[in-house]
Structure formats: structure tokens, C-alpha cells
């Protein structure tokens, strides 16, 4: 029979690190003061003194330092000393970490278990003093998992109670989280909001210029040229800053609280409140800088400018500016937009038309009077409309020049392209850093794969965005010269002979396709051009229809024509196609 001799253990796992047996453990302490419990746990100094004495009093331990953070424990991000402690431990500089409780170490269950497992692989212990748990000597992770979950739930409960308390304050009209804004000074002691007259002048200037028709980009550049500074003292103004001001109800004396909310206390992700949480609107809370009437007028302008981004049936409409007439054409019978369609692509009979969306998608019975109109007809009709509008009208020309200048200042494709390239570069740097962290075993494989996939998704979206605006950015380079040339045309009262998209977009608000003529008859080919100056006129689209490419008389010679001459009749006030030779009479307006 075989004899088995049992060799008794003489040491424990804690005294072995990276294959070497050590006599005394290098022990570091970690302490954290939570922002909501300083009174209970004491100051940094008292904890540092306590752990220094605690470690030095054990003859089997060597003091390796005290690491301390004044941060919340729901995430490891932002806890510099904690992250430094973990890094140094994994590098072999620390054999044991001592901390007060599981909740002091991390209140996120996933983070706690992930870090403990990673440290355990390197034979590094974590000793939770309050629960008397040593992660190297305990039998399993069940108790640690339970305690971590309890600590995490404690954070959730505390967050819920804090939210309830804040909502009760807001319901009583108390200000929560208000730090002041441009134009106002906030007294934290008395919780009063008072007008800062010097800054208030900037606010009034912004609202006045917006009502005058200037865009946020133009106003931002004007503020920089005037030397005005933001609330934080920055000389650089952005469009979003100006837009935030003109949409801020505080400037008419009201306050809306609860504009954003925290999704959960673990991720700490904040979102804009679209109705998921209660909001509290306080009327006449403080002295206004602008009147209610001016504020409401500005909001109507904002709504009108964003009409192409409005939401219908719970879905946000796609805002497209791929073509010159995208989101610019409106059906005169049902009010819907027109969409672009191509017929016989790739053949000599190719034709591009614009048709009512309701008519084409829902059926003719929902908009029976709408008819398709060719893109060439719209272009020619615009040239005719502009000619009629500007003939010997200096006041109209001056207004159009004003809108051209605004359009000239509001081209942002190059700036957006630069921003997208910077964001792509930042994501690529993050991806490289993530790879290095995984190679250095700072993060586990599962976390690495999840974060890497997330970064790849962000990079893919940004790359698509970059490509979508690249063409616009290239076109924007010569836009200034083209609009500058148009300025000379306007000032010289010259006739525009060729359609130019940028000229059209800079002066036209929208075009209504279809309407009722003077005799009360419905005319689906009528075009009503509405300009940004407020002027408008009607053009008969049928007078500007392109010649049919498959016309039977297209290739017939002049000798078959029943007319005696091809001379143009200068007195004609209408345009008709000459069926014999493709010639057309000239409209009377051309001789203005």
C-alpha cells in the first residue's frame, strides 16, 4: 500500500509576490472623503494619521504610503490617487491595500469585482477593515459581491433622496444650482438676482441684432470685433453661446429649472430634459432685461428659421440641402414639401422634376391638383422673378445686398470640417491609448473590447460626417467670390443670365409651387417666389417649360413652318413655343 506524507504549509499566499517570497508586506492605505459625508468620516488629515499609525503598528507590514481622494466613489474616473495606487500595485510596488469599507473602495459593483480580481491575479490583497475581508484569504466572492451591491444600492437610494429634496425646493420657487449668467449677478447669500448693467447692454445688443435679421454666427463675430467678453471672460464667441442667450427665458425675468437631469448616479450621465423628469417654471422671478414681447418675437424668428428641422408625428424630419431647391419648395395646394425625382437617367431623355410629397407618397386623391414641375422651369422662373423684382428698385436691391452679406458670413462648412477632423484625431488617440492600457493589463479584455467597439462606432460616425461636409467645404472656398460677383451685378442693375444656387439661397425664403390665377382657376405651374426682404411675385411656370427632347417637330426644317418669319415680336407679353423651329417669343419683362 502506498504511503503519503503530508508536508505542512509554512507560509501564506500574501507573502509571495511575482514569484518571490518576502518577509514583510508593503502595505498602502486608501481613504476617500465623499462630498456628502465629510462630517461623518472626518478630514483628510485625521484619516492619513490614522492609517499611518495603523500600518506602522503591525511588525509584519512596511508602510507604503496613504492615497487619498476627495471624490465620489461611483466611478474610478477622476480619482487620481486611486488610479495611481492600482497602477503602482500592479507594477509590484505594493503588496496589500487597506481601506475602511467596500463603499470607500468603490460603490460600483462591477468596478469593485474587476479590480479585486485583477489584483488577486498578481497576489495583491485588498483588506476591507470594516467588513474584516481579505480578498486573498476569503473562500469566495459571494460575500464581496453582496457587500458591493449593497454599497451601490446605497448610492442609488441617497441619489433618489437628494433628487426628491431638490424637487421640493424647486416646487417652492427656490433656486437650485443657479450660478448666474451674462447680464446678471447672483448673490449666494441672499439668493437674489440683480442686473449687471454693463453686461445687460450686450444682451440687448444681441436681441436687437437677431430681430434685425442677423444670424448667430454674424452676431458672434460682431461681438468679437466690439471687444465684448463672455461671462467667463473669453473674447471668443461661438454661435451656440449666442443661440443659448436668445433662447434663455431668464432675460425676460423667468426661470425654468430642471432643464437637464442625471440618468443614474453610477454613470452620472446627464441628458437634456425632454419631459422625462418634472420641470419647474418660475414666472416674474427677477427684473427682466428685455420685454416679453421682444423675447416672444425672437422665439418666433428661431422657429421660422428652423422650420426645415421641425418634428412631425414624433419623428424629426430630415433636413437636406443637397440640392438648391431642397427644403425650399412648398406645395401651394396642401402645404407639404416637394421632393426631387429623375426620369430616364442615363439616356438622352433624362429629366429632373420636383413633385409634391403627399401627392406621390399617399396618392393623388390626397392632393389632386399638384403636378410635377421640371427643375429647369424653376431655375428660369427664378431669373425672371428676380428681373421683375429688381427693375429700377434701389430699395429692393439694398435689402437684397444685406441678405447676401449675411449669407456670405454664415458659411460654416470649412469650420465644421476642421472640427470633425479634430474629433477624429482625438478618437484615434483614445483608441491607441486603450490598446496600450490593454497590453499593460490595466484593463481586462472584456472592458477593452467594449470600449474599443464604442470608439470604432464613434470614429465611423465622424468619418461619415466628415465626408458629407467635405464637398460643401470645397464649394465654400469659391462661394465668397461668386457672391461678390453677384453684388456687382446687383449694384450695376444688370440682368442675371445663369442660375446660381448661392445667389438663390441668399435672397429667397421659399417658393410656392401651384396656386390660383386672377380668374380663380387653379394653376399647378404657378410659382410664387417669396424673398427674405418680404417681397414676392408670381411667375407662370408654363411660360418657361424646357423643350421636350422627344418632340415630334424637333428636327423638322424651317421650310415646313407655316409662319413667314422667325423674327422676335418685341411687344409680346407672353411666351409661346414656336413649334416649327424651337424659337420662342420674348416676354415683355425682358425689355425692362
GUMITOR-226578 format. One record per residue (C-alpha): y, z negated, x; chain; residue in three letters. Coordinates in steps of 0.05 Angstrom, whole numbers, plus 32768, in hexadecimal, padded with zeros to 4 digits. Layout:
residues N
     yy     zz     xx   unit   code
      Y      Z      X      A    ALA
...
end
This chain:
residues 592
     yy     zz     xx   unit   code
   8000   8000   8000      A    UNK
   8046   8013   801A      A    UNK
   8074   7FDB   802E      A    UNK
   80BF   7FE1   801E      A    UNK
   80F1   7FB8   8045      A    UNK
   8134   7FAB   8024      A    UNK
   8170   7FAD   8053      A    UNK
   81A6   7F83   8034      A    UNK
   81ED   7F9E   802F      A    UNK
   821E   7F80   8060      A    UNK
   8260   7FA0   804A      A    UNK
   8282   7FC0   800F      A    UNK
   829D   8006   8000      A    UNK
   82E5   7FEE   8003      A    UNK
   82DF   7FE3   804E      A    UNK
   82CD   802C   805B      A    UNK
   8300   8063   805C      A    UNK
   82F6   80AB   8072      A    UNK
   82B3   8099   8092      A    UNK
   82CF   8060   80BD      A    UNK
   82C1   8016   80B1      A    UNK
   8300   7FEB   80B4      A    UNK
   8308   7FA0   80BA      A    UNK
   8347   7F96   8091      A    UNK
   835F   7FBF   8056      A    UNK
   83A4   7FDE   8058      A    UNK
   83C0   7FCA   8015      A    UNK
   83FF   7FE5   7FF3      A    UNK
   841D   7FCC   7FB2      A    UNK
   843D   7FF5   7F7C      A    UNK
   846E   7FD8   7F4A      A    UNK
   8498   7FF9   7F15      A    UNK
   84D1   7FDF   7EEB      A    UNK
   84D2   8001   7EA7      A    UNK
   8517   800F   7E8A      A    UNK
   8506   7FE8   7E4B      A    UNK
   84E6   7FAA   7E69      A    UNK
   8510   7F94   7EA6      A    UNK
   851A   7F4E   7E89      A    UNK
   84CF   7F42   7E83      A    UNK
   84B9   7F5B   7EC7      A    UNK
   84F5   7F46   7EF2      A    UNK
   851A   7F6C   7F27      A    UNK
   8500   7F98   7F5F      A    UNK
   850E   7F62   7F92      A    UNK
   84E3   7F2D   7F70      A    UNK
   84A8   7F5D   7F69      A    UNK
   84AE   7F75   7FB1      A    UNK
   84B0   7F2C   7FCA      A    UNK
   8474   7F1A   7F9E      A    UNK
   8448   7F53   7FB6      A    UNK
   845B   7F4A   7FFF      A    UNK
   8445   7F01   7FFC      A    UNK
   8407   7F13   7FD1      A    UNK
   83EC   7F46   8004      A    UNK
   83FE   7F1E   8043      A    UNK
   83DA   7EE0   8027      A    UNK
   8397   7F04   8028      A    UNK
   8379   7F03   806F      A    UNK
   834E   7F41   8060      A    UNK
   838B   7F6B   804F      A    UNK
   83C2   7F8B   8078      A    UNK
   8406   7F96   8057      A    UNK
   8413   7FE1   8050      A    UNK
   8454   7FDD   8028      A    UNK
   846F   7FD7   7FE2      A    UNK
   847F   8015   7FBA      A    UNK
   84AD   800E   7F7E      A    UNK
   84CC   803B   7F49      A    UNK
   84FF   802F   7F12      A    UNK
   84E2   8062   7EE3      A    UNK
   84B7   8067   7EA5      A    UNK
   846C   806B   7EB1      A    UNK
   8458   80A1   7E7F      A    UNK
   845B   80D7   7EB4      A    UNK
   8453   80DA   7EFF      A    UNK
   848C   810D   7F05      A    UNK
   84CB   80EC   7F1D      A    UNK
   84A7   80AE   7F39      A    UNK
   84B6   80BC   7F82      A    UNK
   8499   807D   7FA1      A    UNK
   845A   8082   7F76      A    UNK
   844E   80CA   7F8B      A    UNK
   845B   80B7   7FD4      A    UNK
   8428   807E   7FCF      A    UNK
   83F2   80AB   7FB3      A    UNK
   83FF   80E0   7FE8      A    UNK
   83FC   80AD   8021      A    UNK
   83BD   808E   8005      A    UNK
   839A   80D1   8001      A    UNK
   83B0   80DF   8049      A    UNK
   838B   80A0   8060      A    UNK
   83C7   8070   806B      A    UNK
   83B5   8040   8032      A    UNK
   8371   8022   8020      A    UNK
   8383   7FFD   7FE1      A    UNK
   83BB   7FFE   7FAD      A    UNK
   83CD   7FBE   7F88      A    UNK
   83F4   7FC2   7F47      A    UNK
   8402   7F91   7F0F      A    UNK
   83E1   7FB4   7ED3      A    UNK
   83C5   7FF6   7EBD      A    UNK
   8406   8001   7E97      A    UNK
   842F   7FF7   7ED7      A    UNK
   8405   802C   7EFB      A    UNK
   8409   8062   7EC5      A    UNK
   840D   8060   7E79      A    UNK
   83EF   80A6   7E74      A    UNK
   83A3   80A1   7E6E      A    UNK
   8397   80E6   7E8D      A    UNK
   83C3   80D6   7ECA      A    UNK
   83A2   8092   7ED4      A    UNK
   835A   80AB   7ED3      A    UNK
   836B   80E9   7EFC      A    UNK
   838D   80C2   7F34      A    UNK
   8359   808A   7F35      A    UNK
   8321   80BD   7F3C      A    UNK
   8344   80E2   7F73      A    UNK
   8351   80A2   7F9A      A    UNK
   830A   808B   7F8E      A    UNK
   82EF   80CA   7FAF      A    UNK
   8314   80B5   7FEE      A    UNK
   82FA   806D   7FE7      A    UNK
   833F   8053   7FD6      A    UNK
   8341   801A   7FA5      A    UNK
   8374   800B   7F6F      A    UNK
   8377   7FC1   7F5C      A    UNK
   8396   7FB1   7F19      A    UNK
   83AA   7F68   7F1F      A    UNK
   83B4   7F58   7ED6      A    UNK
   8371   7F74   7EBF      A    UNK
   834C   7F60   7EFF      A    UNK
   8330   7FA6   7F07      A    UNK
   831E   7FC4   7F4A      A    UNK
   830F   800F   7F42      A    UNK
   82DD   8010   7F7C      A    UNK
   82B3   7FD6   7F65      A    UNK
   82B2   7FDD   7F1A      A    UNK
   8273   7FFA   7EFA      A    UNK
   8295   8031   7ED0      A    UNK
   82D5   804F   7EB6      A    UNK
   82CD   8038   7E6E      A    UNK
   82F8   7FFA   7E74      A    UNK
   832D   801F   7E9C      A    UNK
   832E   8057   7E68      A    UNK
   8337   8025   7E2F      A    UNK
   836E   7FFF   7E53      A    UNK
   8393   8040   7E65      A    UNK
   838E   8058   7E1D      A    UNK
   83AA   8015   7E05      A    UNK
   83E4   801A   7E36      A    UNK
   83F3   8061   7E1F      A    UNK
   83F1   804D   7DD6      A    UNK
   8421   8014   7DE6      A    UNK
   8453   8048   7DFF      A    UNK
   844A   8071   7DC0      A    UNK
   8455   8033   7D94      A    UNK
   8492   801E   7DBB      A    UNK
   84AF   8064   7DB6      A    UNK
   84A3   8065   7D6A      A    UNK
   84C7   8022   7D62      A    UNK
   8501   8039   7D8D      A    UNK
   8507   8079   7D64      A    UNK
   8509   8051   7D23      A    UNK
   853F   8025   7D3F      A    UNK
   856A   8060   7D55      A    UNK
   8562   8081   7D11      A    UNK
   8579   8041   7CEE      A    UNK
   85B7   8040   7D1B      A    UNK
   85C6   8089   7D0C      A    UNK
   85BD   807E   7CC1      A    UNK
   85F2   8048   7CC5      A    UNK
   8622   8078   7CE6      A    UNK
   861C   805B   7D2D      A    UNK
   8620   808B   7D68      A    UNK
   85DF   8092   7D90      A    UNK
   85DE   80B3   7DD4      A    UNK
   8624   80CF   7DCE      A    UNK
   8644   80D6   7E13      A    UNK
   8684   80FB   7E01      A    UNK
   8695   8146   7E04      A    UNK
   86CD   8173   7E1A      A    UNK
   870C   8162   7DF2      A    UNK
   86F8   811A   7DE4      A    UNK
   86F3   80D8   7E0A      A    UNK
   86BE   80A7   7DF5      A    UNK
   86C7   805C   7DFD      A    UNK
   8682   803C   7E03      A    UNK
   869C   7FF6   7DF5      A    UNK
   86BF   8005   7DB3      A    UNK
   8694   8043   7DA6      A    UNK
   86D2   8069   7D93      A    UNK
   86E0   80B4   7D9D      A    UNK
   8728   80C6   7DB0      A    UNK
   8747   810A   7DBD      A    UNK
   8755   811D   7E05      A    UNK
   8793   8149   7DF9      A    UNK
   878E   8170   7E3B      A    UNK
   8746   8183   7E2C      A    UNK
   8754   818E   7DE2      A    UNK
   8782   81C8   7DF5      A    UNK
   8747   81EA   7E15      A    UNK
   871F   81E1   7DD5      A    UNK
   8757   81FE   7DAA      A    UNK
   875D   8239   7DDA      A    UNK
   8712   8248   7DD5      A    UNK
   8712   8247   7D89      A    UNK
   8752   8271   7D85      A    UNK
   8736   82A6   7DB4      A    UNK
   86F4   82A8   7D90      A    UNK
   8717   82B4   7D4D      A    UNK
   8740   82EB   7D6E      A    UNK
   8700   8310   7D7C      A    UNK
   86EF   82FD   7DC3      A    UNK
   86A6   82F0   7DD6      A    UNK
   868C   82B2   7DFA      A    UNK
   8684   82D8   7E3C      A    UNK
   86CC   82F0   7E3A      A    UNK
   86E7   82AB   7E28      A    UNK
   86BE   828B   7E61      A    UNK
   86DD   82BC   7E93      A    UNK
   8723   82AD   7E77      A    UNK
   8719   8262   7E7F      A    UNK
   8704   826C   7EC7      A    UNK
   8742   8297   7ED6      A    UNK
   876E   8262   7EB5      A    UNK
   8750   822C   7EE1      A    UNK
   8734   8201   7EA9      A    UNK
   86F8   81D5   7EB8      A    UNK
   86BD   81BE   7E8E      A    UNK
   86B1   8175   7E7A      A    UNK
   8688   816C   7EBA      A    UNK
   86C0   8188   7EE5      A    UNK
   86A1   81CC   7EF2      A    UNK
   86CE   8208   7EFB      A    UNK
   8696   8238   7EE7      A    UNK
   868F   8245   7E9C      A    UNK
   8652   8264   7E7B      A    UNK
   864A   8287   7E39      A    UNK
   861C   8251   7E1F      A    UNK
   8651   821C   7E2D      A    UNK
   8685   8241   7E04      A    UNK
   8653   824F   7DCC      A    UNK
   863F   8206   7DCB      A    UNK
   8689   81F2   7DC2      A    UNK
   8697   8222   7D88      A    UNK
   8658   820B   7D64      A    UNK
   8665   81C0   7D70      A    UNK
   8678   819C   7D2F      A    UNK
   8698   8163   7D57      A    UNK
   86D7   818B   7D5F      A    UNK
   86E5   8188   7D13      A    UNK
   86D9   813C   7D13      A    UNK
   8690   813A   7CFE      A    UNK
   8651   8127   7D24      A    UNK
   8609   813D   7D19      A    UNK
   85D6   8110   7D3A      A    UNK
   858D   8120   7D47      A    UNK
   8598   8168   7D5F      A    UNK
   855C   8160   7D8E      A    UNK
   851E   8134   7D8E      A    UNK
   84E7   811E   7DBE      A    UNK
   84A3   813B   7DAC      A    UNK
   847C   8100   7DC9      A    UNK
   8489   80C9   7DFD      A    UNK
   8452   80E3   7E2B      A    UNK
   846B   812A   7E39      A    UNK
   84B3   8116   7E29      A    UNK
   84BF   815E   7E12      A    UNK
   84FF   8166   7DEA      A    UNK
   850A   819C   7DB6      A    UNK
   8543   81B3   7D8B      A    UNK
   853D   8195   7D46      A    UNK
   8531   81CB   7D12      A    UNK
   851F   8199   7CDC      A    UNK
   84E3   8177   7CFB      A    UNK
   850A   8135   7CFF      A    UNK
   8541   8116   7CD5      A    UNK
   8589   8126   7CE8      A    UNK
   85C7   80FE   7CD7      A    UNK
   860B   811F   7CC9      A    UNK
   8648   80F3   7CCC      A    UNK
   8685   8110   7CA9      A    UNK
   86CC   8100   7CC1      A    UNK
   86B3   80D3   7CF9      A    UNK
   86F0   80DE   7D27      A    UNK
   8731   8104   7D2E      A    UNK
   8725   8150   7D2E      A    UNK
   8741   8181   7D62      A    UNK
   873C   81BD   7D34      A    UNK
   873E   81C4   7CE9      A    UNK
   8702   81CC   7CBB      A    UNK
   871C   8211   7CA7      A    UNK
   871E   822A   7CEF      A    UNK
   86D9   820E   7CFF      A    UNK
   86BA   8230   7CC1      A    UNK
   86DC   8271   7CD3      A    UNK
   86BE   826F   7D18      A    UNK
   8678   8261   7CFB      A    UNK
   867E   829E   7CCE      A    UNK
   8690   82C8   7D0B      A    UNK
   8654   82AD   7D31      A    UNK
   8627   82BC   7CF6      A    UNK
   8643   8303   7CF0      A    UNK
   8639   8310   7D3A      A    UNK
   85F1   82F8   7D37      A    UNK
   85DF   831D   7CF7      A    UNK
   85AD   8348   7D1D      A    UNK
   8587   830A   7D31      A    UNK
   8583   82EA   7CEC      A    UNK
   8542   82CE   7CD0      A    UNK
   8521   82E9   7C91      A    UNK
   84E3   82CF   7C6E      A    UNK
   84DA   829B   7CA5      A    UNK
   84D5   82D0   7CDB      A    UNK
   850A   82E0   7D0D      A    UNK
   851D   8329   7D0C      A    UNK
   8517   834F   7D4D      A    UNK
   855A   8360   7D6C      A    UNK
   8554   83A4   7D8D      A    UNK
   858A   83CB   7DB2      A    UNK
   855B   83FF   7DD0      A    UNK
   857F   8438   7DAD      A    UNK
   85C9   8441   7D9E      A    UNK
   85BF   8439   7D52      A    UNK
   858C   8400   7D55      A    UNK
   85A3   83C7   7D26      A    UNK
   85E3   83EE   7D18      A    UNK
   85CE   8417   7CDB      A    UNK
   85CB   83FA   7C95      A    UNK
   85B0   8419   7C56      A    UNK
   85E8   8423   7C23      A    UNK
   85B8   841A   7BE8      A    UNK
   858D   83DD   7BF9      A    UNK
   85B1   83BE   7C35      A    UNK
   8576   83C0   7C65      A    UNK
   8577   83DB   7CAC      A    UNK
   8561   8421   7CC0      A    UNK
   8529   842D   7CF2      A    UNK
   8521   8467   7D23      A    UNK
   84EA   849A   7D1A      A    UNK
   84D5   84D8   7D41      A    UNK
   84B7   8516   7D22      A    UNK
   848F   854C   7D46      A    UNK
   8495   852A   7D8A      A    UNK
   8485   8557   7DC5      A    UNK
   8491   8597   7D9E      A    UNK
   84CD   85C6   7D97      A    UNK
   84D7   85A9   7D51      A    UNK
   84E2   8561   7D69      A    UNK
   8513   853B   7D3D      A    UNK
   852B   84F3   7D3E      A    UNK
   853F   84D3   7CFC      A    UNK
   8554   848F   7CE2      A    UNK
   8536   8475   7CA1      A    UNK
   853E   8439   7C73      A    UNK
   850B   8404   7C85      A    UNK
   8500   83EF   7C3C      A    UNK
   84F6   8438   7C27      A    UNK
   84C3   8447   7C5E      A    UNK
   849D   8405   7C60      A    UNK
   849C   83EE   7C18      A    UNK
   84A0   8431   7BF5      A    UNK
   84D3   8460   7BD6      A    UNK
   84D4   843A   7B94      A    UNK
   84F6   83FE   7BB7      A    UNK
   852F   842A   7BD1      A    UNK
   8529   846F   7BB0      A    UNK
   856D   848A   7BC3      A    UNK
   8568   8482   7C0F      A    UNK
   8559   84C0   7C39      A    UNK
   854C   84C9   7C83      A    UNK
   8587   84DF   7CAE      A    UNK
   8582   8501   7CF1      A    UNK
   859C   84DE   7D30      A    UNK
   85C5   851C   7D42      A    UNK
   85E8   8519   7CFE      A    UNK
   85FC   84D0   7D0A      A    UNK
   8617   84E1   7D4F      A    UNK
   8640   851D   7D37      A    UNK
   8659   84F5   7CFB      A    UNK
   8672   84BE   7D29      A    UNK
   869A   84F0   7D53      A    UNK
   86BA   850A   7D12      A    UNK
   86C7   84C3   7CF8      A    UNK
   86E8   84AE   7D39      A    UNK
   8714   84ED   7D39      A    UNK
   872C   84DF   7CF2      A    UNK
   8737   8495   7D01      A    UNK
   8761   849E   7D40      A    UNK
   878A   84DB   7D2F      A    UNK
   87D3   84C7   7D3E      A    UNK
   87C3   847D   7D32      A    UNK
   87DD   8455   7D6E      A    UNK
   87CF   8412   7D4B      A    UNK
   8786   8425   7D41      A    UNK
   8780   843D   7D89      A    UNK
   879C   83FB   7DA3      A    UNK
   876A   83D3   7D7A      A    UNK
   8730   83FF   7D92      A    UNK
   8746   83F6   7DDA      A    UNK
   8744   83AB   7DD0      A    UNK
   86FB   83AE   7DB9      A    UNK
   86E9   83DE   7DF2      A    UNK
   8705   83AC   7E24      A    UNK
   86DC   8374   7E04      A    UNK
   869D   839E   7E07      A    UNK
   86AD   83AD   7E50      A    UNK
   86AD   8362   7E60      A    UNK
   866F   8350   7E38      A    UNK
   863A   8379   7E5D      A    UNK
   860A   8346   7E7A      A    UNK
   85CB   836C   7E8C      A    UNK
   85D7   8368   7ED7      A    UNK
   85E2   831D   7ED2      A    UNK
   85A4   8314   7EA7      A    UNK
   857B   833D   7ED9      A    UNK
   8592   8311   7F12      A    UNK
   8581   82D2   7EEA      A    UNK
   853B   82ED   7EDA      A    UNK
   852E   82FD   7F24      A    UNK
   8542   82B6   7F38      A    UNK
   8514   8299   7F03      A    UNK
   84DA   82C5   7F1B      A    UNK
   84E6   82AE   7F63      A    UNK
   84E6   8265   7F4D      A    UNK
   84A4   826D   7F27      A    UNK
   8484   828F   7F64      A    UNK
   849A   8255   7F90      A    UNK
   847C   8223   7F5F      A    UNK
   843B   824A   7F5F      A    UNK
   8438   8249   7FAB      A    UNK
   8446   81FE   7FAB      A    UNK
   8410   81F3   7F77      A    UNK
   83DD   8218   7FA2      A    UNK
   83EF   81ED   7FDE      A    UNK
   83E9   81AD   7FB5      A    UNK
   83A3   81C2   7F9E      A    UNK
   838E   81D3   7FE5      A    UNK
   83A7   818F   7FFD      A    UNK
   8380   816D   7FC4      A    UNK
   83C0   8151   7FA6      A    UNK
   83AB   816B   7F61      A    UNK
   8365   8177   7F45      A    UNK
   8349   81BB   7F35      A    UNK
   8351   81B5   7EE9      A    UNK
   839A   81A2   7EEE      A    UNK
   83A5   81D9   7F21      A    UNK
   8385   820F   7EF5      A    UNK
   83AD   81FA   7EB7      A    UNK
   83EF   81F8   7EDB      A    UNK
   83E1   8239   7F00      A    UNK
   83D1   825C   7EBF      A    UNK
   8411   8241   7EA0      A    UNK
   843A   825A   7EDB      A    UNK
   8418   829F   7ED7      A    UNK
   842A   82A3   7E8E      A    UNK
   8473   8292   7E9C      A    UNK
   8474   82C4   7ED5      A    UNK
   8458   82FA   7EA7      A    UNK
   848D   82ED   7E72      A    UNK
   84C5   82EE   7EA5      A    UNK
   84AC   832F   7EC4      A    UNK
   84AA   8350   7E80      A    UNK
   84F1   8337   7E73      A    UNK
   8508   8351   7EB6      A    UNK
   84EC   8397   7EA8      A    UNK
   850A   8398   7E62      A    UNK
   8551   838D   7E7B      A    UNK
   854A   83B5   7EBC      A    UNK
   855C   83F7   7E9A      A    UNK
   8598   83D7   7E77      A    UNK
   85B0   83BA   7EBA      A    UNK
   85AC   83FF   7EDA      A    UNK
   85D3   841E   7EA1      A    UNK
   8606   83E6   7EA3      A    UNK
   861C   83FB   7EE9      A    UNK
   863E   8439   7ECF      A    UNK
   8654   841D   7E8B      A    UNK
   8697   8405   7EA7      A    UNK
   86A8   844B   7EBF      A    UNK
   8693   846B   7E7E      A    UNK
   86BB   843B   7E53      A    UNK
   86F6   8442   7E83      A    UNK
   86F3   848D   7E77      A    UNK
   86F2   8480   7E2C      A    UNK
   8731   8456   7E33      A    UNK
   8754   8493   7E51      A    UNK
   873B   84BD   7E17      A    UNK
   8757   848B   7DE4      A    UNK
   879A   8484   7E07      A    UNK
   87A1   84D0   7E0C      A    UNK
   878E   84D9   7DC3      A    UNK
   8759   850B   7DD8      A    UNK
   871D   8522   7DAF      A    UNK
   86D8   8506   7DC2      A    UNK
   86A8   8540   7DC8      A    UNK
   8667   851D   7DDB      A    UNK
   8647   84DF   7DBD      A    UNK
   8647   84A2   7DEB      A    UNK
   861D   8466   7DD9      A    UNK
   864B   8433   7DFC      A    UNK
   8689   844E   7DDA      A    UNK
   8666   844B   7D97      A    UNK
   864D   8403   7DA1      A    UNK
   8690   83E9   7DBA      A    UNK
   86B8   83FF   7D7D      A    UNK
   8687   8405   7D42      A    UNK
   8671   83C7   7D1B      A    UNK
   863C   83EB   7CF1      A    UNK
   862D   842C   7CCC      A    UNK
   8618   842E   7C83      A    UNK
   85EA   8468   7C73      A    UNK
   85EE   8480   7C2B      A    UNK
   8621   8472   7BF5      A    UNK
   8645   848C   7BB7      A    UNK
   8677   84C5   7BBA      A    UNK
   86B9   84CB   7B95      A    UNK
   8697   84E9   7B58      A    UNK
   8667   84AE   7B52      A    UNK
   862A   84D4   7B6C      A    UNK
   85FA   84B5   7B9E      A    UNK
   85FD   84D7   7BE1      A    UNK
   85C5   84C1   7C12      A    UNK
   85E6   84E8   7C4B      A    UNK
   862A   84C4   7C47      A    UNK
   863B   849B   7C85      A    UNK
   866D   8462   7C83      A    UNK
   8685   844D   7CC8      A    UNK
   86A0   8406   7CCB      A    UNK
   86C7   83F8   7D0A      A    UNK
   86D2   83B5   7D2D      A    UNK
   871C   83BD   7D1E      A    UNK
   870E   83B8   7CD4      A    UNK
   871A   8403   7CC7      A    UNK
   86E6   842F   7CA6      A    UNK
   86DD   8476   7C8D      A    UNK
   86A8   84A1   7C6B      A    UNK
   8688   84E0   7C88      A    UNK
   865B   8511   7C64      A    UNK
   861D   8514   7C8E      A    UNK
   8605   8555   7C6F      A    UNK
   8641   8578   7C8F      A    UNK
   8625   8565   7CD4      A    UNK
   85DC   8573   7CCC      A    UNK
   85BC   8595   7D08      A    UNK
   859F   85DB   7CFF      A    UNK
   8556   85DB   7CEC      A    UNK
   852C   85F1   7D28      A    UNK
   84FB   8616   7CFA      A    UNK
   8530   8637   7CD0      A    UNK
   851A   867C   7CB7      A    UNK
   855D   869C   7CC7      A    UNK
   8564   867C   7D0B      A    UNK
   8550   86BA   7D33      A    UNK
   856D   86F0   7D07      A    UNK
   85A3   871D   7D24      A    UNK
   85EA   8720   7D0B      A    UNK
   85E3   8765   7CEB      A    UNK
   85BA   8746   7CB3      A    UNK
   85F3   8718   7CA1      A    UNK
   8616   8727   7C5F      A    UNK
   8659   870E   7C7B      A    UNK
   8688   873F   7C9B      A    UNK
   86A0   8712   7CD3      A    UNK
   868D   86D4   7CFA      A    UNK
   86D4   86BB   7D00      A    UNK
   86E0   8671   7CF4      A    UNK
   8709   8660   7CB7      A    UNK
   873D   862E   7CCF      A    UNK
   8751   8618   7C89      A    UNK
   870C   8602   7C73      A    UNK
   8707   85B7   7C64      A    UNK
   86BC   85B6   7C62      A    UNK
   8682   85CC   7C8F      A    UNK
   864B   85FB   7C79      A    UNK
   8614   861A   7CA2      A    UNK
   861A   8665   7CAD      A    UNK
   85D3   867A   7C9B      A    UNK
   85DB   86BC   7CC0      A    UNK
   85EB   86A8   7D07      A    UNK
   85EB   865D   7D0D      A    UNK
   8637   865A   7D0F      A    UNK
   865B   8624   7CE7      A    UNK
   86A0   861D   7CC9      A    UNK
   86CD   85E7   7CE8      A    UNK
   86E4   85AB   7CC0      A    UNK
   872E   85A4   7CB2      A    UNK
   872F   8561   7CD6      A    UNK
   8722   8584   7D19      A    UNK
   8767   85A2   7D17      A    UNK
   878A   855F   7D13      A    UNK
end
